C-alpha cells in the first residue's frame, strides 16, 4: 500500500470528566471526513490529541509529562520523512495556551473546548503554517451548529445539552475554561437523541457542566408542544417519549438548580434512572458560603428528602472537597454528619488543591497537607462502607441490566444496573445491547455479579421495575 493510500491514524487521550469523553468523540467525528481513523496508541499516529482537564492538582504537569513522551515519537516520524501533529485540547489548553506553546514549542495545535468544530481547519493550518496554531475562543453558540450528528457506538451514549458555568465557585476554574452557561435548543437535542436511538442507543446520559441549569429554546418545535424555554425536567419528559430510548440519566447537576419539575420527573418518568449525582462539596454552611456554592446544608437535606419521597429507591452520588481553606475540625464534622445522615451509593472525594486564578487559591488560611490527608482518609472510609452496604443490599434482588460489552472471562458480559453499578454475568454475546432481568448473586466494593432470570427478546424493553434498595 502506498503512503498516499494509507488511512491517517488518530490517537486521542482523554483526561477527566464525561464532557471531555463526549468532546473527544466529536473530535473523531469531525476528523473522519478527512480520512482519520482511530489508533490504539500514539506510536505511528499522524495526529495525537491530548484532551485535557484542569480540575485537579498538577493537571498541567501531567500534560507536559505526556508531551515529553510524545516528542521522541514525533521526531522519529520526522526522520522517516513523515509528520506527526500534536494537539492539546480541553481546559488546560484554554487556561494555559500561551504557556503550553512556550514550554512545548513542538506542539502544533492548541485549542479550547468550545472550538472542536474548527478542528479540521486547525489541522489544515498546522500543515501549512510554521509554529503552533492557537484557538481558544468561546464560540459556544455556534459550536454545535457546525458539528456533525454524533455516531452511535453501542447501546449507551452521551448527549451534551448544556455547557459552561455561571456559578463561580471559588475553588473552580470551569467558568474560565468553559465559558458562560449555554443551553442547546430543544429541537437540536431531540433530533440528536432520535438519531442516536435509531443507531441502536438505548441509554442516553445528558451532559452539562451545570446540566440541570438547562433552559433550552423551543421556537423550532411548534407551539403545540410548548413555547418559550424548557427546563431539564420538561426536556427529560419529552425524550422519554422516544420509542426505543429505555434509559435516561444526567450529570453533573447543582443543588441550586434542582427545581420542582425536575424533582417531580424523578418520581414520574420511569425512563429516568433512580441514580443522581448531586455534588454537595461540604456539610458546613460556613465553608459552603466560602465556596460560593449558593446552597446550605439544610437546603441540601430538603432536596434529598423531596427526591426520596417521590422515588424511595433513589441512589445518590456526590462530590466532596476536604481541607478547603479555613476548614476547621467542626466544619469537617458537619460533612461527616451529612454523609452519615443521607447515605451515598457512590461518591468522589478529593483534597482541596489550589487552582491558579481562582479566589480560593489566594485565601490565607490554607490547610496543612497532613491534616487534609487525615480528613480525606476518614471521609473515604465512611463513603466506602456506605458503597459496600448499598451493593450488598442488592444481593438477592432482580434488576434490569443493560449489557454494554464483554467481560474479562470467557462467556462473560458486563452491563449496568439502574443504579449505574457494573454488573458481570454469563451471557451470550448476541445479548449485547439488550436489557436483561438479572438476579444479583454477589457484591464487591465496585461491582456486582448476577445470573439472568429471563432471556431478552429481540425487541425487549426495560419493563422490569428496579429493586428498591436503600443507601442508608
C-alpha positions as CSV (number, residue, x, y, z in Angstrom):
1,X,0.0,0.0,0.0
2,X,1.4,3.4,-0.9
3,X,1.8,6.2,1.6
4,X,-0.9,8.1,-0.3
5,X,-3.4,5.3,0.0
6,X,-2.9,4.7,3.7
7,X,-5.6,5.9,6.1
8,X,-4.4,8.6,8.6
9,X,-4.2,7.5,12.2
10,X,-5.7,9.5,15.0
11,X,-5.0,8.9,18.7
12,X,-6.9,10.8,21.4
13,X,-6.1,10.6,25.1
14,X,-9.0,11.9,27.2
15,X,-8.5,13.2,30.8
16,X,-11.2,14.0,33.3
17,X,-14.9,14.3,33.0
18,X,-17.7,12.8,30.8
19,X,-17.8,16.2,29.0
20,X,-14.3,15.5,27.8
21,X,-15.3,12.0,26.7
22,X,-18.1,13.5,24.6
23,X,-15.8,16.1,23.2
24,X,-13.2,13.5,22.2
25,X,-15.8,11.5,20.3
26,X,-16.9,14.7,18.5
27,X,-13.2,15.4,17.5
28,X,-13.1,11.9,15.9
29,X,-16.4,12.7,14.2
30,X,-15.2,16.0,12.6
31,X,-11.9,14.4,11.5
32,X,-13.4,11.3,10.0
33,X,-14.2,13.0,6.7
34,X,-10.5,14.0,6.4
35,X,-9.6,10.3,6.4
36,X,-8.6,9.9,10.1
37,X,-9.4,6.6,11.8
38,X,-8.8,5.7,15.5
39,X,-5.4,4.3,16.5
40,X,-5.0,2.2,19.7
41,X,-1.7,4.0,20.7
42,X,0.2,7.2,19.7
43,X,3.2,5.3,18.2
44,X,2.8,5.8,14.4
45,X,-0.2,8.2,14.6
46,X,-0.5,11.1,12.2
47,X,-2.4,13.2,14.8
48,X,-2.3,12.9,18.5
49,X,-4.7,14.9,20.6
50,X,-4.5,15.3,24.4
51,X,-7.9,16.4,25.6
52,X,-7.1,17.8,29.0
53,X,-8.8,18.6,32.3
54,X,-7.8,21.4,34.6
55,X,-9.9,20.4,37.7
56,X,-7.3,18.5,39.7
57,X,-3.9,19.4,41.1
58,X,-0.9,19.4,38.8
59,X,-3.1,18.9,35.8
60,X,-0.8,20.9,33.5
61,X,2.3,18.9,34.7
62,X,0.6,15.6,33.7
63,X,0.1,17.1,30.3
64,X,3.7,18.1,30.0
65,X,4.8,14.7,31.1
66,X,2.7,13.1,28.3
67,X,4.1,15.6,25.8
68,X,7.6,14.6,26.8
69,X,6.8,11.0,25.9
70,X,5.3,12.1,22.6
71,X,8.2,14.2,21.4
72,X,10.5,11.3,20.5
73,X,7.6,9.7,18.5
74,X,7.2,12.9,16.6
75,X,11.0,13.2,16.0
76,X,11.1,9.5,14.8
77,X,8.3,10.1,12.3
78,X,10.1,13.2,11.0
79,X,13.2,11.1,10.5
80,X,11.1,8.9,8.2
81,X,10.0,11.9,6.2
82,X,6.5,12.0,7.7
83,X,4.8,14.4,10.0
84,X,3.0,13.8,13.3
85,X,0.8,16.6,14.5
86,X,0.4,17.0,18.3
87,X,-2.6,18.9,19.6
88,X,-3.5,19.9,23.1
89,X,-7.2,20.5,23.7
90,X,-9.6,21.0,26.6
91,X,-9.4,23.0,29.7
92,X,-5.6,23.1,30.2
93,X,-5.3,24.3,26.7
94,X,-7.9,27.0,27.3
95,X,-6.3,28.2,30.6
96,X,-2.7,27.9,29.7
97,X,-2.4,28.0,26.0
98,X,0.4,30.5,25.7
99,X,2.4,28.7,28.4
100,X,2.0,25.4,26.6
101,X,3.3,26.9,23.4
102,X,6.3,28.5,25.2
103,X,7.2,25.4,27.1
104,X,6.5,22.8,24.4
105,X,7.1,24.6,21.1
106,X,6.9,21.2,19.2
107,X,3.1,21.2,19.9
108,X,1.3,22.0,16.6
109,X,-2.2,22.9,17.7
110,X,-3.7,24.3,21.0
111,X,-7.5,24.7,21.1
112,X,-10.1,25.1,23.8
113,X,-13.2,23.0,24.5
114,X,-15.6,25.4,22.5
115,X,-13.7,25.2,19.2
116,X,-14.0,21.5,18.5
117,X,-15.9,22.2,15.3
118,X,-12.9,24.2,14.0
119,X,-10.5,21.2,14.2
120,X,-10.4,20.4,10.5
121,X,-9.4,24.0,9.8
122,X,-6.8,23.9,12.6
123,X,-5.3,20.7,11.2
124,X,-5.0,22.2,7.7
125,X,-3.4,25.4,9.1
126,X,-0.9,23.3,11.1
127,X,0.2,21.5,7.9
128,X,0.8,24.7,6.0
129,X,2.0,27.2,8.7
130,X,5.1,27.2,10.9
131,X,4.6,27.4,14.6
132,X,1.7,26.5,16.8
133,X,-1.9,27.2,15.8
134,X,-3.7,28.6,18.8
135,X,-7.5,28.9,19.1
136,X,-9.1,29.5,22.5
137,X,-12.2,31.5,21.7
138,X,-15.6,30.8,23.2
139,X,-18.0,30.4,20.2
140,X,-20.2,28.0,22.1
141,X,-23.3,29.4,20.5
142,X,-22.1,28.2,17.1
143,X,-20.1,25.1,18.1
144,X,-23.0,22.6,17.9
145,X,-24.3,24.1,14.6
146,X,-21.1,23.0,12.9
147,X,-20.6,19.6,14.4
148,X,-21.9,16.6,12.5
149,X,-24.5,14.3,14.2
150,X,-22.7,12.0,16.6
151,X,-22.4,8.4,15.6
152,X,-23.9,5.7,17.8
153,X,-21.3,3.4,19.2
154,X,-23.0,0.8,21.3
155,X,-26.2,0.9,23.4
156,X,-25.2,3.9,25.6
157,X,-24.3,7.5,24.6
158,X,-23.5,10.9,26.0
159,X,-25.5,13.9,24.7
160,X,-24.3,17.3,25.6
161,X,-27.3,19.7,26.3
162,X,-25.6,22.5,28.3
163,X,-22.1,23.9,28.5
164,X,-20.3,26.4,30.7
165,X,-20.9,27.7,34.2
166,X,-22.1,31.0,35.7
167,X,-21.8,29.8,39.4
168,X,-18.2,30.8,40.0
169,X,-17.5,28.6,43.0
170,X,-14.3,30.0,44.5
171,X,-12.3,26.7,44.0
172,X,-13.3,26.0,40.4
173,X,-11.8,27.0,37.0
174,X,-14.7,25.8,34.9
175,X,-16.2,29.3,34.3
176,X,-12.8,30.4,33.0
177,X,-12.2,27.4,30.8
178,X,-15.7,26.5,29.5
179,X,-17.2,30.0,29.4
180,X,-20.7,31.1,30.3
181,X,-23.7,28.8,30.6
182,X,-25.2,27.9,27.3
183,X,-28.2,25.6,26.6
184,X,-28.7,23.9,23.2
185,X,-32.1,24.4,21.6
186,X,-34.7,21.8,22.4
187,X,-35.2,20.6,18.8
188,X,-31.4,20.1,18.3
189,X,-31.3,17.9,21.5
190,X,-34.4,15.9,20.5
191,X,-33.1,15.4,16.9
192,X,-29.7,14.2,18.2
193,X,-31.4,11.8,20.6
194,X,-33.6,10.4,17.9
195,X,-30.5,9.8,15.7
196,X,-28.7,8.0,18.5
197,X,-31.7,5.8,19.2
198,X,-32.0,5.0,15.5
199,X,-28.4,3.8,15.6
200,X,-29.1,1.4,18.5
201,X,-28.6,3.5,21.6
202,X,-30.9,2.6,24.5
203,X,-29.5,4.8,27.3
204,X,-28.6,8.4,27.0
205,X,-26.8,10.5,29.6
206,X,-27.5,14.2,29.3
207,X,-24.3,16.2,29.9
208,X,-23.5,19.7,31.1
209,X,-21.2,21.5,33.5
210,X,-24.5,22.5,35.2
211,X,-26.9,20.2,33.3
212,X,-29.9,21.0,35.5
213,X,-29.5,24.7,34.7
214,X,-30.6,23.7,31.2
215,X,-33.0,26.3,29.7
216,X,-33.4,25.4,26.0
217,X,-35.3,27.5,23.5
218,X,-38.3,25.8,21.8
219,X,-39.0,28.1,18.9
220,X,-38.4,25.4,16.3
221,X,-40.6,22.6,17.8
222,X,-44.1,24.1,17.3
223,X,-46.4,25.9,19.7
224,X,-48.5,22.8,20.4
225,X,-45.5,21.3,22.3
226,X,-44.8,24.4,24.4
227,X,-43.3,27.8,23.8
228,X,-40.6,29.8,25.5
229,X,-37.9,27.8,27.2
230,X,-37.8,24.3,28.7
231,X,-36.0,23.2,31.8
232,X,-34.3,19.9,32.2
233,X,-37.4,18.2,33.7
234,X,-39.5,19.1,30.7
235,X,-36.8,18.0,28.3
236,X,-36.5,14.6,30.0
237,X,-40.2,14.1,29.7
238,X,-40.1,14.7,26.0
239,X,-37.1,12.5,25.5
240,X,-38.8,9.7,27.4
241,X,-41.4,9.6,24.6
242,X,-38.8,8.5,22.0
243,X,-39.6,4.8,21.2
244,X,-36.6,2.7,21.9
245,X,-35.0,5.1,24.5
246,X,-35.3,3.0,27.6
247,X,-33.0,4.9,30.0
248,X,-32.1,8.5,30.7
249,X,-29.5,9.9,33.1
250,X,-28.0,13.3,33.6
251,X,-24.8,14.8,35.0
252,X,-23.4,16.9,36.5
253,X,-26.1,18.8,38.5
254,X,-26.0,21.5,41.1
255,X,-28.3,21.8,44.2
256,X,-29.2,25.4,43.2
257,X,-30.9,24.1,40.0
258,X,-33.0,21.2,41.4
259,X,-36.3,22.8,40.6
260,X,-39.8,21.4,41.3
261,X,-40.3,19.9,37.8
262,X,-37.0,18.1,37.8
263,X,-37.7,16.7,41.3
264,X,-41.1,15.5,40.1
265,X,-39.6,13.9,37.0
266,X,-37.7,11.5,39.2
267,X,-41.0,10.2,40.6
268,X,-43.0,10.4,37.4
269,X,-40.7,9.3,34.5
270,X,-39.9,5.6,34.5
271,X,-37.1,6.0,32.0
272,X,-35.2,8.4,34.3
273,X,-32.9,6.1,36.2
274,X,-33.0,6.1,40.0
275,X,-29.5,7.4,40.3
276,X,-28.5,11.0,40.9
277,X,-25.1,12.6,41.1
278,X,-25.6,15.8,43.1
279,X,-22.4,17.4,44.4
280,X,-22.6,19.0,47.8
281,X,-18.8,19.5,48.4
282,X,-19.2,20.2,52.2
283,X,-21.6,19.8,55.0
284,X,-20.6,23.1,56.7
285,X,-22.6,26.2,56.0
286,X,-19.6,28.4,56.7
287,X,-17.5,26.5,54.1
288,X,-20.3,26.4,51.6
289,X,-20.6,30.1,51.8
290,X,-16.8,30.5,51.4
291,X,-17.1,28.2,48.4
292,X,-19.8,30.4,46.9
293,X,-22.0,27.4,46.4
294,X,-25.3,29.2,46.9
295,X,-26.9,26.5,48.9
296,X,-26.9,25.4,52.6
297,X,-26.6,22.1,54.4
298,X,-30.3,22.2,55.3
299,X,-31.3,23.1,51.8
300,X,-29.4,20.0,50.5
301,X,-31.2,17.8,53.1
302,X,-34.6,19.2,51.9
303,X,-33.8,18.4,48.3
304,X,-32.9,14.8,49.1
305,X,-36.0,14.4,51.2
306,X,-38.2,15.5,48.4
307,X,-36.4,13.3,45.9
308,X,-36.7,10.3,48.1
309,X,-40.4,11.0,48.9
310,X,-41.1,10.6,45.2
311,X,-38.5,7.9,44.4
312,X,-37.7,5.9,47.6
313,X,-35.1,3.7,45.7
314,X,-33.1,6.7,44.5
315,X,-29.3,6.1,44.8
316,X,-27.2,9.1,45.4
317,X,-23.7,10.1,44.5
318,X,-21.9,13.3,45.3
319,X,-18.6,15.2,45.3
320,X,-16.7,16.2,48.5
321,X,-13.7,18.5,49.0
322,X,-11.9,18.3,52.3
323,X,-9.4,20.8,53.6
324,X,-10.9,23.8,51.9
325,X,-9.1,27.0,53.2
326,X,-10.3,27.8,56.7
327,X,-12.0,24.4,57.2
328,X,-12.0,23.5,61.0
329,X,-12.5,20.2,62.7
330,X,-16.1,21.3,63.4
331,X,-16.6,22.1,59.7
332,X,-15.3,18.7,58.7
333,X,-17.5,17.0,61.4
334,X,-20.6,18.6,59.7
335,X,-19.5,17.0,56.4
336,X,-19.2,13.6,58.1
337,X,-22.6,14.0,59.7
338,X,-24.2,14.8,56.4
339,X,-22.7,11.7,54.8
340,X,-24.0,9.6,57.8
341,X,-27.5,11.1,57.6
342,X,-28.0,10.9,53.9
343,X,-26.1,7.7,52.8
344,X,-24.4,7.6,49.4
345,X,-24.2,4.7,47.0
346,X,-21.1,6.2,45.4
347,X,-19.0,9.4,45.7
348,X,-16.0,11.3,44.6
349,X,-13.8,12.9,47.2
350,X,-10.6,15.0,47.0
351,X,-8.2,17.1,49.0
352,X,-8.6,20.8,48.1
353,X,-5.9,21.8,45.7
354,X,-5.5,25.5,44.6
355,X,-6.4,26.2,41.0
356,X,-4.4,29.2,39.7
357,X,-6.6,32.3,39.2
358,X,-9.4,31.2,41.5
359,X,-10.4,33.2,44.6
360,X,-9.8,30.3,47.0
361,X,-6.2,30.0,45.8
362,X,-5.5,33.4,47.3
363,X,-7.1,32.6,50.7
364,X,-4.6,33.0,53.5
365,X,-5.9,30.1,55.7
366,X,-4.6,27.1,53.7
367,X,-4.9,23.8,55.5
368,X,-1.7,21.7,56.1
369,X,-1.5,18.7,53.8
370,X,-1.2,16.1,56.6
371,X,-4.5,17.4,58.0
372,X,-6.2,17.2,54.6
373,X,-4.9,13.7,54.1
374,X,-6.2,12.5,57.5
375,X,-9.6,14.0,56.9
376,X,-9.8,12.5,53.4
377,X,-8.9,9.1,54.7
378,X,-11.6,9.2,57.3
379,X,-14.2,10.5,54.8
380,X,-13.3,7.9,52.2
381,X,-13.5,5.2,54.7
382,X,-17.1,6.2,55.6
383,X,-18.1,6.5,52.0
384,X,-16.6,3.1,51.1
385,X,-18.5,1.5,53.9
386,X,-21.7,3.0,52.6
387,X,-21.0,1.9,49.0
388,X,-20.3,-1.6,50.2
389,X,-23.5,-1.7,52.2
390,X,-25.5,-0.4,49.2
391,X,-24.1,-3.0,46.9
392,X,-24.6,-5.8,49.5
393,X,-28.3,-4.8,49.8
394,X,-28.7,-5.6,46.1
395,X,-27.9,-9.3,46.6
396,X,-31.0,-11.3,46.0
397,X,-32.7,-8.5,44.1
398,X,-33.8,-8.8,40.5
399,X,-32.9,-5.8,38.4
400,X,-32.8,-4.9,34.7
401,X,-29.2,-4.8,33.4
402,X,-28.3,-3.2,30.1
403,X,-25.5,-5.2,28.6
404,X,-22.8,-3.0,27.2
405,X,-19.8,-5.2,26.5
406,X,-17.8,-8.3,27.0
407,X,-16.2,-9.2,30.4
408,X,-12.7,-10.4,31.1
409,X,-13.7,-14.1,31.3
410,X,-15.0,-16.4,28.6
411,X,-18.7,-16.2,28.1
412,X,-19.0,-13.1,30.4
413,X,-20.9,-9.9,29.6
414,X,-20.9,-6.7,31.6
415,X,-23.6,-4.2,31.9
416,X,-25.1,-1.5,34.1
417,X,-27.8,-1.7,36.7
418,X,-30.3,1.2,37.0
419,X,-28.0,2.5,39.8
420,X,-25.0,2.6,37.4
421,X,-23.3,-0.3,39.1
422,X,-21.2,-2.5,36.8
423,X,-22.8,-6.0,36.7
424,X,-21.0,-9.1,35.4
425,X,-22.9,-12.2,34.2
426,X,-22.6,-15.2,32.0
427,X,-24.5,-14.4,28.8
428,X,-24.2,-15.0,25.0
429,X,-22.6,-12.1,23.1
430,X,-25.6,-11.6,21.0
431,X,-27.3,-10.2,24.1
432,X,-25.1,-7.1,23.7
433,X,-27.3,-4.0,23.8
434,X,-30.2,-5.8,25.4
435,X,-31.8,-5.3,28.8
436,X,-31.8,-8.5,30.8
437,X,-33.7,-9.2,34.1
438,X,-30.9,-10.5,36.3
439,X,-30.7,-11.7,39.9
440,X,-27.8,-10.2,41.8
441,X,-25.8,-13.0,43.4
442,X,-22.7,-11.3,44.7
443,X,-21.5,-7.9,45.6
444,X,-18.0,-6.5,45.9
445,X,-16.7,-3.0,46.5
446,X,-17.2,-1.7,43.0
447,X,-19.3,-4.2,41.1
448,X,-22.0,-6.9,41.2
449,X,-22.3,-10.4,39.8
450,X,-25.6,-11.7,38.5
451,X,-27.4,-14.5,36.7
452,X,-30.0,-14.0,34.0
453,X,-33.6,-14.6,35.1
454,X,-35.2,-14.3,31.7
455,X,-33.7,-14.3,28.2
456,X,-34.3,-10.9,26.5
457,X,-36.4,-10.8,23.3
458,X,-35.1,-9.3,20.1
459,X,-37.0,-6.1,20.8
460,X,-37.2,-6.2,24.6
461,X,-37.9,-3.1,26.6
462,X,-36.9,-2.1,30.1
463,X,-40.2,-3.0,31.9
464,X,-38.7,-4.7,34.9
465,X,-39.0,-2.5,38.0
466,X,-35.8,-1.5,39.7
467,X,-35.1,-3.1,43.0
468,X,-35.9,-0.9,45.9
469,X,-32.6,-0.5,47.7
470,X,-31.9,2.0,50.4
471,X,-28.5,3.7,50.7
472,X,-28.8,4.0,54.4
